[in-house]
Amino acid sequence: MREPKLQHALGRWRVISGFAERVPGTKLHRRIVMWQAVDRIAQPVTPASRGGVDDGVEKDGVEKDGVEKDGVETDGVETDGVENDGVENDGVETDGVETDGVETDGVETDGVETDGVETIERIDFEPAGTAPYDRVADRIACSEAATEVAGWRTGSIDAIYIDPPFGTGVARLGRGHRYADRADDPDAFVAWLLPLLEEGQRVLAPHGSLFVHLDYRTVHYVKVALDRLFGRDLFVNELVWCYAVGGKSRRGFGRKHDTILWYARSADWAFYPDAVRVPRRGGSHMRVVLDGDRPVQEKTDRRTGRVYRYPVAAGKVPEDWWSDIETLNHSDRERIGWPSQKPERLVERIIHAVTRPGDRVADWFAGSGTTAAVAQRLGRGFMVCDRERAAVDLCVVRLAAQGRALAIAGTPPPPLEILRSSC
C-alpha cells in the first residue's frame, strides 16, 4: 500500500497531467515527468498488474471508483480541455479550488459524494475554536429542481426569485461554461415550469412573494398560467428591466429589456419601500426649490392648487420600469463565467423590497449563484439548487469566498451546506 501523503500527491498531479503533457519544456511538465517516474515506482503489486482482474478495475481505461485517468475526469473536474482561466497549475488550484485535496482556500468539504452516495458537505465561517451557534444553515443542492423543492416545508420561504432558462432553443455560452436551454416552444415551456410554480406557491409564507424573470419568448404564456395559479388579484407588478447592452435590429426596435413577474402568496404580502429608494432625477417636470438649506422638488396640481413637495435627499421609490441597473458585460469584474449571469444590484433590489434580515430566500435555478450571494451578503438565509454540477461548483467557490470575507469583517454568515445527490 502507498503512503497516504504520496498517494495524495500523485492524485493531484494526475489531475493536471493531461494539461501539462501538452505543454512540453515547462517547469510544470518537468515536474510531471518526475512524478510519473515516482508513480511507477510506487505502484502496488495487484492481481491486475499480474494479468488478473482487480475488483472491476479496467487497467487499460484506468478507471477505478469512477475516476477516469485517460479521459482525465476526477470528482467531476475535467482537465482535458480545461479552461486555463485563473488556474494555477503549480498549486493545482482552479479559482481557489483544489480538486483532489477537496479543499477550497482552507474550506473543508468533508463529505464528498462517491458512487451515488448522498452526503452533505459543510462549510463553517465562524473562527476556529468558537462555540457552535444555532443559526439554520444555508443550503445549496446539486439536484433537479422538482426533487429538491418537493422536500421543502410548506410556508417556509419568504421570497422566491427564479431566472429559468428562457426557451431560446440554443446552448447558452459563458466564459468556459455552457448549458442547454429549453426548446423554443412556449406551450411546452409552461407545461415544464408550471409544476415548479405550484411548488413555489406551496412553500411561500403567507406574506411571501414570487418573482419570475423571463423575456419576450415566454413571459406572456407564463403570466396567464400564474394568473390562474395565484389569482389575478395577487399579481403585484410587471417589472420591466431595461438595459443598453446587446445587439440591435435593422428590422425593428432593439429588444433591450427583460420582464420580471411579481406575484404574492396572499393579500398580506410584505413590501418595504424605504429599503429600495433611488435618487431623484434632475430635469423632471418638477421645479427644485430650497426648504431652508434642503433642496426639494415641488409641483402644483393645476386643478386643486395643492402643492406637492419631495425632499431630493430622500429619493423615491422606483417605478415598475428599471433603467438604472445595467446588465453585465463580458469584461465585468462581477462575472464568474456562467452564462446569463444577472447583476447583484438587480437581485438586491428585489430582496430588499420584500424581505428583512433573517428572512429566507429561495432560487431553484441557481446558475452563477447571484441570488444566494446577495442573500448571504444582506443577512438573509437561502435555499438554492441547480441541476448542473459546474454551476454548483461555481456557487460554492463564490459563497465560500464571500463568507470568509464577511467573517473577517466580523459578520460571519450561517454555515453553508452543500448537497450533491443527483449530479
Secondary structure in CASP SS format (residue, H / E / C, confidence):
PFRMAT SS
TARGET T0000
AUTHOR 0000-0000-0000
METHOD secondary structure of the structure
MODEL  1
M C 1.00
R C 1.00
E C 1.00
P H 1.00
K H 1.00
L H 1.00
Q H 1.00
H H 1.00
A H 1.00
L H 1.00
G H 1.00
R H 1.00
W H 1.00
R H 1.00
V H 1.00
I H 1.00
S H 1.00
G H 1.00
F H 1.00
A H 1.00
E C 1.00
R C 1.00
V C 1.00
P C 1.00
G C 1.00
T C 1.00
K H 1.00
L H 1.00
H H 1.00
R H 1.00
R H 1.00
I H 1.00
V H 1.00
M H 1.00
W H 1.00
Q H 1.00
A H 1.00
V H 1.00
D H 1.00
R H 1.00
I H 1.00
A H 1.00
Q C 1.00
P C 1.00
V C 1.00
T C 1.00
P C 1.00
A H 1.00
S H 1.00
R H 1.00
G C 1.00
G C 1.00
V C 1.00
D E 1.00
D C 1.00
G C 1.00
V E 1.00
E E 1.00
K C 1.00
D C 1.00
G C 1.00
V C 1.00
E E 1.00
K E 1.00
D C 1.00
G C 1.00
V E 1.00
E E 1.00
K C 1.00
D C 1.00
G C 1.00
V C 1.00
E E 1.00
T E 1.00
D C 1.00
G C 1.00
V E 1.00
E E 1.00
T C 1.00
D C 1.00
G C 1.00
V C 1.00
E C 1.00
N C 1.00
D C 1.00
G C 1.00
V E 1.00
E E 1.00
N C 1.00
D C 1.00
G C 1.00
V C 1.00
E E 1.00
T E 1.00
D C 1.00
G C 1.00
V E 1.00
E E 1.00
T C 1.00
D C 1.00
G C 1.00
V C 1.00
E E 1.00
T E 1.00
D C 1.00
G C 1.00
V E 1.00
E E 1.00
T C 1.00
D C 1.00
G C 1.00
V C 1.00
E C 1.00
T C 1.00
D C 1.00
G C 1.00
V C 1.00
E C 1.00
T C 1.00
I E 1.00
E E 1.00
R E 1.00
I E 1.00
D C 1.00
F C 1.00
E C 1.00
P C 1.00
A C 1.00
G C 1.00
T C 1.00
A C 1.00
P C 1.00
Y C 1.00
D C 1.00
R C 1.00
V C 1.00
A C 1.00
D E 1.00
R E 1.00
I E 1.00
A E 1.00
C E 1.00
S C 1.00
E C 1.00
A H 1.00
A H 1.00
T H 1.00
E H 1.00
V H 1.00
A H 1.00
G C 1.00
W C 1.00
R C 1.00
T C 1.00
G C 1.00
S C 1.00
I E 1.00
D E 1.00
A E 1.00
I E 1.00
Y E 1.00
I E 1.00
D C 1.00
P C 1.00
P C 1.00
F C 1.00
G C 1.00
T C 1.00
G C 1.00
V C 1.00
A E 1.00
R E 1.00
L E 1.00
G C 1.00
R C 1.00
G C 1.00
H C 1.00
R E 1.00
Y E 1.00
A E 1.00
D C 1.00
R C 1.00
A C 1.00
D C 1.00
D C 1.00
P H 1.00
D H 1.00
A H 1.00
F H 1.00
V H 1.00
A H 1.00
W H 1.00
L H 1.00
L H 1.00
P H 1.00
L H 1.00
L H 1.00
E H 1.00
E H 1.00
G H 1.00
Q H 1.00
R H 1.00
V H 1.00
L E 1.00
A E 1.00
P E 1.00
H E 1.00
G E 1.00
S E 1.00
L E 1.00
F E 1.00
V E 1.00
H E 1.00
L E 1.00
D C 1.00
Y C 1.00
R C 1.00
T C 1.00
V H 1.00
H H 1.00
Y H 1.00
V H 1.00
K H 1.00
V H 1.00
A H 1.00
L H 1.00
D H 1.00
R H 1.00
L H 1.00
F H 1.00
G C 1.00
R H 1.00
D H 1.00
L H 1.00
F E 1.00
V E 1.00
N E 1.00
E E 1.00
L E 1.00
V E 1.00
W E 1.00
C E 1.00
Y C 1.00
A C 1.00
V C 1.00
G C 1.00
G C 1.00
K C 1.00
S C 1.00
R C 1.00
R C 1.00
G C 1.00
F C 1.00
G C 1.00
R C 1.00
K C 1.00
H E 1.00
D E 1.00
T E 1.00
I E 1.00
L E 1.00
W E 1.00
Y E 1.00
A E 1.00
R C 1.00
S C 1.00
A C 1.00
D C 1.00
W C 1.00
A C 1.00
F C 1.00
Y C 1.00
P H 1.00
D H 1.00
A H 1.00
V H 1.00
R C 1.00
V E 1.00
P C 1.00
R C 1.00
R C 1.00
G C 1.00
G C 1.00
S C 1.00
H C 1.00
M C 1.00
R E 1.00
V E 1.00
V E 1.00
L E 1.00
D E 1.00
G C 1.00
D C 1.00
R E 1.00
P E 1.00
V E 1.00
Q E 1.00
E E 1.00
K E 1.00
T E 1.00
D C 1.00
R C 1.00
R C 1.00
T C 1.00
G C 1.00
R C 1.00
V E 1.00
Y E 1.00
R E 1.00
Y E 1.00
P E 1.00
V H 1.00
A H 1.00
A H 1.00
G C 1.00
K E 1.00
V C 1.00
P C 1.00
E C 1.00
D C 1.00
W E 1.00
W E 1.00
S C 1.00
D C 1.00
I C 1.00
E C 1.00
T C 1.00
L C 1.00
N C 1.00
H C 1.00
S C 1.00
D C 1.00
R C 1.00
E C 1.00
R C 1.00
I C 1.00
G C 1.00
W C 1.00
P C 1.00
S C 1.00
Q C 1.00
K C 1.00
P C 1.00
E H 1.00
R H 1.00
L H 1.00
V H 1.00
E H 1.00
R H 1.00
I H 1.00
I H 1.00
H H 1.00
A H 1.00
V H 1.00
T C 1.00
R C 1.00
P C 1.00
G C 1.00
D C 1.00
R E 1.00
V E 1.00
A E 1.00
D E 1.00
W C 1.00
F C 1.00
A C 1.00
G C 1.00
S C 1.00
G C 1.00
T H 1.00
T H 1.00
A H 1.00
A H 1.00
V H 1.00
A H 1.00
Q H 1.00
R H 1.00
L C 1.00
G C 1.00
R C 1.00
G E 1.00
F E 1.00
M E 1.00
V E 1.00
C E 1.00
D E 1.00
R C 1.00
E C 1.00
R H 1.00
A H 1.00
A H 1.00
V H 1.00
D H 1.00
L H 1.00
C H 1.00
V H 1.00
V H 1.00
R H 1.00
L H 1.00
A H 1.00
A H 1.00
Q H 1.00
G H 1.00
R H 1.00
A H 1.00
L H 1.00
A H 1.00
I H 1.00
A C 1.00
G C 1.00
T C 1.00
P C 1.00
P C 1.00
P C 1.00
P C 1.00
L E 1.00
E E 1.00
I E 1.00
L E 1.00
R E 1.00
S C 1.00
S C 1.00
C C 1.00
END
